[in-house]
Structures are given as structure tokens and as C-alpha cells.
């Protein structure tokens, strides 16, 4: 369906092509017909979101809403008049929501009657603690009042794993194989094998977890991963995991190393076929990890021999209401939906022990279910216009009702629905639609926002590290002998480098600083082994260079920028700590030296290595800011003011020894999410000078949803503010001492941001303002 190489080569030209396609399509079918279709689809989209997420009838809670979206867009788009549209919408929604009323705008009917004897009935209404309907385990939950809901236990993936020493494998290729099958997968659920090579100082070598080719087949199939062991490798880890909700079975692991003649020799490890151990317990010789997942040996349908191992997510039954607030019976949303129509959707219903009231037409509901069951949802692709339109309807509604940052967004989200539907109608392929959906998510201005599709993630990168320096794309580290540090990349595959960056950023969500760093990280990505044609400038001379894209995870794919060791004494009494590499246990080993130092520079130009406890060694008093993470309690649609928030903090406590040194933190736009939580403490409590550039401006637990056609969309599910309550989203943590690199400094091998940090830490101590 989707060619990543076509995507990367044509990304700039795609906008022009899409605009022309839209114009030609509108001309061929006539502007009136096209506008009518979009109006029809907008009307369906509006009711879809109201009924799916806020109308609490049992009927609406008991259907497959992804199938319904595909079915519904196909039914409504061809309605030729207002009356046909109304009839089509009523036919679709009446079986699900007998009290929902669709009517010509300006002529509302009398509200639907409520049952008599309501004193013996309970109120049923939706409560959303963030967006909790994604079938992915998360902090977010959704349920109807007074009832029960089975949800995945907290956790994101569960894995069985084992490792072997890398001695004897270094410099050679290895291959992992196993037989895997899945079952009862929810949308977004999948199996994945994985293979990782570990190197000294917490560095990783080859890594592949099959993100680009997840396992969803219900039948046993054989899968392989092949990669290279680094010359300095210490250990090789491997295994299989279940991501999301469902089950996965795995059997008959084989790990091999390539010999000098090109053949393969088996590597011995414990219990590869899971024949050892007792049924119903975790497999002997293997480690298992994953909160909310179960691991056990089973004799059901083994691939070979008598046993395999099954991984499945555990479940939890929610019985209590999520919070106190909920709509009352009689409350409705009344809104114009387009096409000359309006809708009234009750937000609360009465119910007894067996059902919500009033009951719908059981025959009509069964007929609808039969229609939906006939849709082969797992085999549909975005080459189908119905899938494309359904994906826009679903994702636009989720963001419309649950995205936490509409108060700081500068966008016309309602108009975005129209534009996205127009593009989805005229897209010619799944590749085109990837742009359309990515553009919708980019409009959210959310650094966590992104679109992923099975098989669409590139596994190859230019063997370069790049930065934006003095308005140019500069090489800061090179894994290719033809490219020097300090080279300026002027063109890639015939496109000016700056133009390629700007076009890539159009489809990246988030702040300007985050867009630029992410675009630089993906610059020139494509198929493994393919060549990129570069024009580079070196000391005034333009050079034509062809370099080979390297498999993602290999040593050459992303050469590390030069930095000191994880913890290093730069000058007598002045220490450097790289928080992207140094794990907390290693920092603890050095804590005596850091506490006695005259200066410490913490480098957080990246993502912390689970070491935020360093904050406690900087605090002099307990952390009292316990409300900077806020999960909305949502009871009404259209991002109205939430009923309340659950406010969360980290509740950090001071730890000894206290670091009394002059402290500086370095950071920039690569620091996102967890990194910004750490930097928020540094800024909020004025624990150190901050040298560098603003952080990414995107924080808070991510949530995700699967969409028909194999897409997955991710975004930020909660609101995060600074410790003083001010806006953090799209702004980030700001430096107290701005610092940037220069082209000449890069060529000379200097880290000018680190130099500035060293200069600041050597100044006379002063109280931060």
C-alpha cells in the first residue's frame, strides 16, 4: 500500500500533486456534488462523535465503532438532498440511540420522553478520565456511571526475554528466528520479536523489534531478525512481546551466528522450545517483564513438541464511577451539524438492572450488527475511500472532545474537518492519505502527535548526525568516510536541504524547535541500502557525494555526537554528567564526588536514562508542586470546561548527600516529555542555571488509538503546566543562558554549548533570580 521511499523522494512535490488532484476531482464531479458530499460527511462526523463518546445507551455501547465509521461514511456521502441525508442519518443512528433526534435546523421537535417511575432507576452517563477508550493500557479511563467495564491492566507491553554473552559473536552477523501466532487482538494489539546488542557504557548497537512489520497472523508463522554484533558488544538480548491487548504464542526460538564460510551455527541458550518447566507457570530459563501481562507455559496447539509460551494482557473490571460529576437526565447537546440539519443527543439516560431506557428496536440493531460483521475490517486498507473517510471521522472526533490543549492552540479545528475530508475524498492511495492524516495530527501542534502505519516506518538513515547551525544543515558526526564533520548539506536528491526540512516539518506536530530536531533526525530516511545523492559544501567548495542509507539501529546509522564520558571530571573539581546515558545506579556510585565538587554540569540534550532522582540531591526542601500534571474529568463534548481535574505531581523529597556545587543544566529542543518533567523542576525551583535552547514544549502521558487500515495515531492525553501554573505546551523550559553552536566551532570539534556551561559554572556563585 505504502512506499516509504516514494514518500521521502516525493514529500515536497506531494503538496502540489494533492492540490492539483483535489482541483481536478472537484471539477470532474462538479462543485455542487463535491460540496454536498463533504457536508454529508461533516454531518455524519458530528453525530458520530456525540453518540459514540457521550450518548450512554446500551445499544451504542455494544457495537464495533470502527466498522460503523466505515459503513456510515459510505451510506451518507451520496445523499443528494437534505431530506435524503436526514433519512440516511436516522437509519444509521436510530438502532443505536432511540432518543437521538435529527431535524432541520430551526425546527426542533419536542424532546424525547423519559420513563415514568424514575425514582427506582439509576442515571447512566459517560465519564471520561482523559481518553480511556483506546484499548491500550494507560492512566486514562472511560466508563458509564453505575455499570462495569472490562479494561486492560496498566502496562504497555509484556515480554519474555533471554540473553547470551557477546564474546565470540563480535563483528559477526547473528540471526534470531521463532514461530509466533496471535489471537483476540484489539485494535493496536500486536506481537513482536526483538533482538538487541548491548555495548559498554549503556550504549546500544543493533536493535530491531519488528515495529515496521508487527505480527498479527492467527496461524503459526516463522519470523526472523538478522543484524550485526558490534566489535565492542557485551551482551545480546532477545525475545518476543505482546503490545497492547490480546494474546500471543511463541515457540521454537533459534539464535545463530554466521561463520567464516557464510554458513550459520546455532548458539546455545536455555529452553529454546519451552519444553522444560510446569504448565501454567512462567517458562524456565526465561525472564518475563510487563506490568499487567500474564506469562505461562501452555500445551494448547504448540507449534512443535508439546508446549509453547502464551503472553496475554491481564484485565481489570472497573465498577466504581470515575469521579462524582456526570450529566443529569434531561441534559442534551443540541448542535447544528451541517447539511441544513441539527441534532439533539441526550447525555444521560435512566436505566434499570438490565438495560438503559427506552429500549431500541432490537430487530434494527441486529440488522445493523449483521451489516457491520460483514465488513472485513482487518483486511481493509487506506486505498479504500471509505477507510480514509472513516479514519478522519474517528480521529477528528477524538481530538475534538479529548485533546487537552485547545485553549492554547492557534487553529480553526472545525475547518480542519472540512479540509481533511476533502483531501481524503480525493487521495488516490494510502500513501496520499498518510500525508492527509499526518497533516491533521500536525495541526494539533503536539510534539507527541504522530501517525504510524504497519510497514511504513523507514529502517534506514543517513549515517550522519545533523544540526541546524547558522541557518544551515551541518554534519556534527559522520559514519561515512566521504562526509566530514562540519560539512554543510546543501541538497539531497536534488532538493535544497532547507526546503526538504521545511516540507518535512509540515507533517510533524509540535513546536518549531521540536519540528526542526525531528526533521533533522529523519533527514534523508529511506530504504536500507539505497543511496542518497548529496551536494555538500566544504570550505567553500561544492562536492557531489553519494552515500548509502544504513539500517536503523546499526552503529553507522546514527553516529553519536562527540561528548565526554557519562560522568567525567572536566577540570579539577568540575564534573560533567550525561543524563541521556548515565543510569541512576552509576550516578549513585559517583554521588560522593559530585556532592563534594565545586561545579557539576548535567547534560540533558536528549532523554533521561531513568535518573530523575538527581533532582532530590539538588532540593533543600520537599517538593510542594503537586498539580503540574492534570488529567481532565470530561462529561460533555466539544472541549467545554472539564468537570474537574485530577492533579498530579512527583512529590520529590530531598536526598543526601546534597550537591552543594554550582550546578548547570544543558538542554535544547531534543528534550521532550520526561526530559521536560526534569527540567521543569530545575526551572520551577531555580535549582541551576539552564544553558542552551528551549526544550520541545510537549509533556504528559501519551495515549494512542488504532484506526481502520492499519494506522495508529498518538498524542498527549493530559495537560502539563509549569510549576508556577503557567503554560508549558509549545513553549518549553527556557534557558537562563542562551547558547548555540557555530559552523566554525563544529569544524573545530568544539561543543560551544558545553563551553558556555563550563564558563557559567566557573563564575562566582550567585543566587538565581
C-alpha positions, 0 to 999 in steps of 0.5 A, a space after each residue: 500500500 505504502 512506499 516509504 521511499 516514494 514518500 521521502 523522494 516525493 514529500 515536497 512535490 506531494 503538496 502540489 500533486 494533492 492540490 492539483 488532484 483535489 482541483 481536478 476531482 472537484 471539477 470532474 464531479 462538479 462543485 455542487 456534488 463535491 460540496 454536498 458530499 463533504 457536508 454529508 460527511 461533516 454531518 455524519 462526523 458530528 453525530 458520530 462523535 456525540 453518540 459514540 463518546 457521550 450518548 450512554 445507551 446500551 445499544 451504542 455501547 455494544 457495537 464495533 465503532 470502527 466498522 460503523 465509521 466505515 459503513 456510515 461514511 459510505 451510506 451518507 456521502 451520496 445523499 443528494 438532498 437534505 431530506 435524503 441525508 436526514 433519512 440516511 442519518 436516522 437509519 444509521 443512528 436510530 438502532 443505536 440511540 432511540 432518543 437521538 433526534 435529527 431535524 432541520 435546523 430551526 425546527 426542533 421537535 419536542 424532546 424525547 420522553 423519559 420513563 415514568 417511575 424514575 425514582 427506582 432507576 439509576 442515571 447512566 452517563 459517560 465519564 471520561 478520565 482523559 481518553 480511556 477508550 483506546 484499548 491500550 493500557 494507560 492512566 486514562 479511563 472511560 466508563 458509564 456511571 453505575 455499570 462495569 467495564 472490562 479494561 486492560 491492566 496498566 502496562 504497555 507491553 509484556 515480554 519474555 526475554 533471554 540473553 547470551 554473552 557477546 564474546 565470540 559473536 563480535 563483528 559477526 552477523 547473528 540471526 534470531 528466528 521463532 514461530 509466533 501466532 496471535 489471537 483476540 487482538 484489539 485494535 493496536 494489539 500486536 506481537 513482536 520479536 526483538 533482538 538487541 546488542 548491548 555495548 559498554 557504557 549503556 550504549 546500544 548497537 543493533 536493535 530491531 523489534 519488528 515495529 515496521 512489520 508487527 505480527 498479527 497472523 492467527 496461524 503459526 508463522 516463522 519470523 526472523 531478525 538478522 543484524 550485526 554484533 558490534 566489535 565492542 558488544 557485551 551482551 545480546 538480548 532477545 525475545 518476543 512481546 505482546 503490545 497492547 491487548 490480546 494474546 500471543 504464542 511463541 515457540 521454537 526460538 533459534 539464535 545463530 551466528 554466521 561463520 567464516 564460510 557464510 554458513 550459520 551455527 546455532 548458539 546455545 541458550 536455555 529452553 529454546 522450545 519451552 519444553 522444560 518447566 510446569 504448565 501454567 507457570 512462567 517458562 524456565 530459563 526465561 525472564 518475563 517483564 510487563 506490568 499487567 501481562 500474564 506469562 505461562 507455559 501452555 500445551 494448547 496447539 504448540 507449534 512443535 513438541 508439546 508446549 509453547 509460551 502464551 503472553 496475554 494482557 491481564 484485565 481489570 473490571 472497573 465498577 466504581 464511577 470515575 469521579 462524582 460529576 456526570 450529566 443529569 437526565 434531561 441534559 442534551 447537546 443540541 448542535 447544528 451539524 451541517 447539511 441544513 440539519 441539527 441534532 439533539 443527543 441526550 447525555 444521560 439516560 435512566 436505566 434499570 438492572 438490565 438495560 438503559 431506557 427506552 429500549 431500541 428496536 432490537 430487530 434494527 440493531 441486529 440488522 445493523 450488527 449483521 451489516 457491520 460483521 460483514 465488513 472485513 475490517 482487518 483486511 481493509 486498507 487506506 486505498 479504500 475511500 471509505 477507510 480514509 473517510 472513516 479514519 478522519 471521522 474517528 480521529 477528528 472526533 477524538 481530538 475534538 472532545 479529548 485533546 487537552 490543549 485547545 485553549 492554547 492552540 492557534 487553529 480553526 479545528 472545525 475547518 480542519 474537518 472540512 479540509 481533511 475530508 476533502 483531501 481524503 475524498 480525493 487521495 488516490 492511495 494510502 500513501 496520499 492519505 498518510 500525508 492527509 492524516 499526518 497533516 491533521 495530527 500536525 495541526 494539533 501542534 503536539 510534539 507527541 502527535 504522530 501517525 504510524 502505519 504497519 510497514 511504513 516506518 523507514 529502517 534506514 538513515 543517513 549515517 550522519 548526525 545533523 544540526 541546524 547551525 547558522 541557518 544551515 544543515 551541518 554534519 556534527 558526526 559522520 559514519 561515512 568516510 566521504 562526509 566530514 564533520 562540519 560539512 554543510 548539506 546543501 541538497 539531497 536528491 536534488 532538493 535544497 536541504 532547507 526546503 526538504 526540512 521545511 516540507 518535512 516539518 509540515 507533517 510533524 506536530 509540535 513546536 518549531 524547535 521540536 519540528 526542526 530536531 525531528 526533521 533533522 533526525 529523519 533527514 534523508 530516511 529511506 530504504 536500507 541500502 539505497 543511496 542518497 545523492 548529496 551536494 555538500 559544501 566544504 570550505 567553500 567548495 561544492 562536492 557531489 557525494 553519494 552515500 548509502 542509507 544504513 539500517 536503523 539501529 546499526 552503529 553507522 546509522 546514527 553516529 553519536 555526537 562527540 561528548 565526554 564520558 557519562 560522568 567525567 571530571 572536566 577540570 579539577 573539581 568540575 564534573 560533567 554528567 550525561 543524563 541521556 546515558 548515565 543510569 541512576 545506579 552509576 550516578 549513585 556510585 559517583 554521588 560522593 564526588 559530585 556532592 563534594 565538587 565545586 561545579 557539576 554540569 548535567 547534560 540533558 540534550 536528549 532523554 533521561 536514562 531513568 535518573 530523575 532522582 538527581 533532582 532530590 540531591 539538588 532540593 533543600 526542601 520537599 517538593 510542594 508542586 503537586 498539580 503540574 500534571 492534570 488529567 481532565 474529568 470530561 462529561 460533555 463534548 466539544 472541549 467545554 470546561 472539564 468537570 474537574 481535574 485530577 492533579 498530579 505531581 512527583 512529590 520529590 523529597 530531598 536526598 543526601 548527600 546534597 550537591 552543594 556545587 554550582 550546578 548547570 543544566 544543558 538542554 535544547 529542543 531534543 528534550 521532550 516529555 520526561 526530559 521536560 518533567 526534569 527540567 521543569 523542576 530545575 526551572 520551577 525551583 531555580 535549582 541551576 542555571 539552564 544553558 542552551 535552547 528551549 526544550 520541545 514544549 510537549 509533556 504528559 502521558 501519551 495515549 494512542 488509538 488504532 484506526 481502520 487500515 492499519 494506522 495508529 495515531 498518538 498524542 498527549 492525553 493530559 495537560 502539563 503546566 509549569 510549576 508556577 501554573 503557567 503554560 508549558 505546551 509549545 513553549 518549553 523550559 527556557 534557558 537562563 543562558 542562551 547558547 548555540 553552536 557555530 559552523 566554525 566551532 563544529 569544524 573545530 570539534 568544539 561543543 560551544 554549548 558545553 563551553 558556555 556551561 563550563 564558563 557559567 559554572 566557573 563564575 562566582 556563585 550567585 543566587 538565581 533570580 
